[in-house]
Amino acid sequence: QVQLVESGGGLVQSGESLRLTCAASGVTASIYGMAWYRQAPGKQGELVAQIAPNSNTNYADSVKGRFTISRNKARDRWYLQMNSLKPDDTAVYYCNARSQSARHYWGQGTQVTVSS
C-alpha cells in the first residue's frame, strides 16, 4: 500500500507561483510513475504532468512552459512547480502514483485558487 499526502496549495494572484509537494509513504519502492492531476468545478479531471521512471516528463498543453514536475532521489516525494499562474489553473490538484502492476494511488487533493 502507498499513502500520498499533498501540500502547498493556496490562494495566489494571477502571475504568481506555487510549489506543490506530494509525500509518499508505505511501500514506496512499488511506485513506478508519478503524476499530478487536477479537477476544476464543473470540468473533467485532467492530467497536468507526469514523470516516468526514466525521468521523461509529459505535460498538458495548457501548462507547458509554466509548470515543472520533479522528484527527489528517493522517489518518495515529487513536486509541481507552477509559475505564471492563471485563473484557469484554479482547481483541486491531486498527486498520483502508479505501480508496475498499474495500480493507482491518490492523495486527498489540495486546493489551488488563482485570483485575477
Summary of the structure (lengths in Angstrom):
residues: 116
radius of gyration: 13.4
end to end distance: 40.1
largest distance: 42.1
contacts: 345
relative contact order: 0.32
helix: 8%
strand: 57%
